[in-house]
Structure formats: C-alpha cells, structure tokens
C-alpha cells in the first residue's frame, strides 16, 4: 500500500479533486476518481484513473493538453511537476532547445495542441526524435498518442503524490 493512500482516502472531496487535477487537468476526471474513494491500494486507484480517462471526450483531452507547457518551457497547471519531469530537457544544448521550440510550434500548427510526452527520464534529443516521428500521424492517431502520454503523466504524478 502507498504510504499516503490513507491520507488521500481521508481528504475532503474538493481536496482530493485538487490533488488529482494536478495529475490530469480535467475536473470531470478528478471528480470521478475522487468519488470512488476509498481505495484499497494504489493499483485500484490507478485502475479507476484509467477507467475515468477512457470516458473523456476529445474536447476534454484537448483541454487537458492545453494545461501543459511546451516541452522545454516552464509553466502549465502543475509547474513544479512539469519542471521536474523535464529536468533532462532543460540541460540540452541551445541548438537542441531551439530545434524543440521550432518543432513544438510546427506540431501545434498541425494538431492544434501542445506536443505531449511523458518526459521523465528522457533526453531532449529523444523527445525531439519522437516529436518528429509523431508529426507523420494523422489527427485521430495523434490524439490517441497524446492521450496515452497524458495518461502516463497522470499515473506518474499520482504515484509520486502518494509516495511523498
């Protein structure tokens, strides 16, 4: 069991939703996952997070994506988490960061949202290669890939929030 799962289970509904919203910026998702408490273990919480994610509409995914900063930039709805996840990116060469900035904007023009990837532990060069690969996707495929990456980010953030 997670060290902090009992703490999470005992939070007021609004407080639990705020913890969850820091993991995935969608109030409907946060409400759904918080409402299913108490959780017996982390696995059951993560399973419900996946179920609630599967219920999100394309518009809700787009709204969640909009809460993220561009890779290589600061900000977003959970700036401390984003900066920690992008730590390796920030150490990249100026040329790589410049290429990321250019490709990020090309991606946004093509797909209408920020490029989303679970950046934790990945180098800027790896992320840039993945961004360029995904530029070949059609819009529907890319929405699915971005949503899959958002779910990975949410899981990582949930695990971290409940282990600190």
C-alpha angles and dihedrals in degrees: 000000000000114000091234101037093100088051091051092047090053097050120112111260094254092049092049090049090053091052089050094044088059087060098045120008099228121107095202091055092046092049092049095049094043092048092058093063142155098069120197094210143351092266092060091049091050090047091054090047088056092047092050090047091055089058095058119111123229089256091053091051091050090051091050091049090051090062091066127087120235114269106271094026133092129238135049130134093302104032097169091052093045093050091050092049092048096044094117092047092056089058092060124117118270089249092055092046090050091050090049091052092051094045092045090058093046089051092050091050090051100042105021097236141068119281106261124203135150093251098181109126095359124119123232090248091055092047092048090052091050092048090053092047092051092051085077092061123102116241096262094049092047093050088055092048093047091048090050090052091047089054089051090051091048092050092049091048092047092050090049094046091052097045101049 
